[in-house]
Amino acid sequence: MLQATLNGPLTKADHPAVPTTLGELIDDARHCARAGAECFHVHPRDENGREQLTANVVDHVARAVRDACGVPVGVTTGAWIEPDIERRVASVRSWTTPDYATVNLSEPGSDEVMQALLDAGIGIEAGIWTVEDVHRLAATGLAGAVLRVCIEPVDVEATGAVAFVDEIHRVLDRYEIGAPRLQHGDGDATWVLLTDAVRRGLSTRIGLEDTIYLPDGAPAAGNEALVAAAMALISGREARSSRSAP
């Protein structure tokens, strides 16, 4: 599965193609779905372009994108959007529309946010940045209830990225956490970890939230170009696997 992450906390100052209005988000999502994206991760924003966790914004954005593309739509629960844990949990518990939401295990209150998502009937993507996050996930007692585990190291150098996620996978296996895994990176490690995910046969993701560059280092025109480049890598792996099959 290829997930497209369209905007994150970015603005047009980061890249002119970052979708910041709902209309831009819908249009971009349609193009990415046609290019091969099977689901989305978005950061809902209000009419002023500010990230929001309130139900009126989150539900409206998730519904509009899903209706436009017909594929699952997930959202963020980032603590920087609402630092007050009680208000953040209350907002998440009131959601009705997202198919899933990413919870960063490194953030305070992550276990409460996960429980709020379960109470709301919304799938959990457990965001694992480090081995310590795996221990935190295991300690919640909720590892068996997550939709998938997102292995997503932050600010890791490309040269050591694969070894870094190797250890995360080993600790997940040690805890027998069997949820499907999605692996991706950001910055310089984006394409290294995406290629490694393809090699492992894992789901992965791509989008301007993670990188503004194509695999050859050229600037990407936007999310559609990034999705197309990722699909080319995935298709190449599938073709090689088909040729090697008995």
C-alpha positions in Angstrom: 0.0 0.0 0.0 1.2 3.5 -0.8 0.0 6.3 1.4 0.2 9.9 0.2 0.9 12.6 2.8 -0.1 15.8 1.2 0.6 18.8 3.4 1.8 18.1 7.0 2.5 21.3 8.9 4.1 22.8 5.7 3.2 26.1 4.0 3.7 27.4 0.5 7.0 29.0 1.8 8.3 25.4 2.1 7.0 24.4 -1.4 4.6 26.3 -3.6 2.6 23.1 -4.4 1.7 22.4 -0.7 -2.1 22.3 -0.6 -3.3 24.7 2.1 -7.0 25.2 1.2 -9.6 22.5 1.2 -10.1 23.0 -2.6 -6.4 22.5 -3.2 -6.3 19.5 -0.9 -9.1 17.8 -2.8 -7.6 18.6 -6.2 -4.2 17.3 -5.1 -5.7 14.1 -3.6 -7.5 13.3 -6.8 -4.3 13.6 -8.8 -2.4 11.5 -6.3 -5.1 8.8 -6.3 -5.0 8.6 -10.1 -1.2 8.3 -9.8 -1.5 5.3 -7.5 -2.0 6.5 -3.9 -4.3 4.1 -2.0 -4.9 6.2 1.1 -4.0 9.6 2.5 -2.6 11.2 5.6 -3.6 14.9 5.9 -3.3 17.7 8.4 -6.8 19.4 8.4 -6.7 23.1 8.4 -9.3 25.8 9.0 -10.2 28.5 6.4 -7.2 30.5 7.6 -4.8 27.7 6.9 -4.1 26.8 10.5 -3.9 23.2 11.6 -6.8 22.1 13.7 -7.9 19.1 15.8 -11.4 20.3 16.4 -14.1 18.0 15.1 -15.8 20.5 12.9 -12.6 21.0 10.9 -11.3 17.4 11.0 -14.5 15.7 10.1 -15.3 18.2 7.3 -11.8 17.8 5.7 -11.7 14.0 6.0 -15.1 13.6 4.6 -14.5 16.0 1.6 -11.2 14.3 0.6 -12.6 10.8 1.0 -15.8 11.7 -1.0 -13.6 13.2 -3.8 -11.3 10.2 -4.1 -13.1 7.1 -2.6 -10.1 6.0 -0.6 -9.4 6.0 3.2 -8.3 9.2 4.8 -6.3 9.6 7.9 -5.3 12.6 10.0 -2.7 13.7 12.5 -3.1 14.0 16.3 0.0 16.1 16.6 0.6 17.6 20.1 2.0 20.8 18.6 -1.5 21.6 17.3 -3.2 21.3 20.7 -0.6 21.0 23.5 -3.2 20.7 26.2 -3.7 17.0 26.6 -7.2 17.2 28.0 -8.5 19.4 25.1 -6.6 17.2 22.6 -8.2 14.0 23.9 -11.6 15.6 24.0 -11.3 16.7 20.4 -10.2 13.3 19.2 -13.0 11.5 21.1 -15.5 13.8 19.3 -14.4 12.9 15.8 -16.7 10.8 13.6 -15.2 10.7 10.1 -11.5 9.9 9.7 -10.7 6.3 8.9 -7.6 6.4 11.0 -5.3 8.8 12.8 -1.5 8.8 13.5 -0.5 8.9 17.1 3.2 9.8 17.8 4.2 7.5 20.7 7.0 10.0 21.6 4.4 12.7 22.5 3.0 13.0 26.1 -0.5 11.6 26.4 -0.2 9.2 23.5 -1.8 6.4 25.3 -4.8 8.6 26.2 -5.1 9.7 22.5 -5.0 6.1 21.4 -7.8 5.2 23.8 -9.8 8.2 22.6 -9.5 7.0 19.0 -10.7 3.5 20.0 -13.6 5.1 21.8 -14.5 7.0 18.7 -14.2 3.9 16.5 -11.3 5.3 14.5 -8.3 3.3 13.5 -4.9 3.9 15.1 -1.6 4.3 13.2 1.0 4.0 16.0 3.8 6.4 15.0 7.2 4.8 16.0 10.2 7.2 15.8 12.6 5.2 17.9 13.1 1.9 19.7 12.0 3.7 22.9 8.6 4.3 21.2 8.2 0.5 20.7 8.6 0.0 24.4 6.0 2.8 25.0 3.6 1.1 22.6 4.0 -2.2 24.4 3.5 -0.6 27.8 0.1 0.9 26.7 -1.4 -2.6 26.4 -3.1 -1.4 23.2 -0.6 -2.7 20.6 -3.1 -5.5 19.7 -5.7 -2.9 18.8 -3.8 -0.7 16.4 -4.6 -0.6 12.7 -0.9 -0.5 11.8 2.5 0.5 13.1 4.2 3.4 11.3 7.9 3.1 11.5 9.0 6.7 10.8 12.3 7.8 12.3 12.7 11.6 12.3 15.9 13.4 11.3 17.9 10.2 10.7 20.9 10.4 8.4 20.4 8.5 5.2 23.6 6.4 5.7 22.4 4.9 9.0 18.7 4.9 8.3 18.3 1.2 7.4 20.3 0.0 10.4 18.2 2.3 12.6 14.9 0.8 11.4 16.4 -2.8 11.5 16.5 -2.4 15.3 13.0 -1.1 15.5 11.7 -4.1 13.5 13.7 -6.4 15.8 12.1 -5.0 18.9 8.6 -5.1 17.4 9.2 -8.7 16.7 10.5 -9.3 20.2 7.2 -7.9 21.6 5.3 -10.0 19.0 3.5 -6.9 17.8 1.9 -8.3 14.7 0.0 -5.2 13.3 0.8 -4.4 9.7 3.8 -2.1 9.3 4.2 1.0 7.2 7.7 2.3 6.9 8.8 5.7 5.7 11.4 8.4 6.3 11.8 12.1 5.9 14.4 14.5 4.6 17.6 12.9 3.2 16.4 9.4 4.4 13.1 9.5 2.6 13.9 7.5 -0.5 16.4 5.3 1.3 13.7 4.1 3.7 11.0 4.0 1.1 13.2 1.7 -1.1 13.9 -0.4 2.0 10.2 -0.7 2.7 9.6 -1.9 -0.9 12.4 -4.4 -0.4 10.8 -5.7 2.8 7.4 -5.9 1.1 5.9 -3.3 3.5 3.5 -0.5 3.0 5.1 2.9 2.7 4.2 6.6 2.1 5.4 9.6 0.2 4.5 13.3 -0.1 5.6 16.8 0.4 5.4 16.4 4.2 8.4 14.0 3.9 10.4 15.4 1.0 10.4 18.0 -1.8 12.8 16.0 -3.9 12.5 13.1 -6.3 14.8 10.1 -6.0 17.4 11.6 -8.3 17.6 14.7 -6.2 15.7 16.9 -8.6 13.0 19.2 -7.0 9.5 17.6 -7.2 6.7 19.6 -8.9 4.4 18.4 -6.2 2.7 15.4 -4.5 1.6 13.8 -7.8 5.2 13.6 -9.0 6.3 12.1 -5.7 3.6 9.5 -5.8 4.4 8.6 -9.4 8.1 8.1 -8.5 7.2 5.9 -5.6 4.9 3.8 -7.7 7.7 3.3 -10.2 9.9 1.9 -7.5 7.1 -0.4 -6.2 6.2 -1.5 -9.8 9.8 -2.3 -10.4 10.0 -4.5 -7.3 6.8 -6.3 -8.3 8.1 -6.9 -11.8 11.4 -8.4 -10.4 9.4 -10.6 -8.0 7.2 -11.8 -10.8 10.2 -12.7 -13.0 11.9 -14.6 -10.1 8.8 -16.6 -9.2 9.0 -20.3 -10.1 
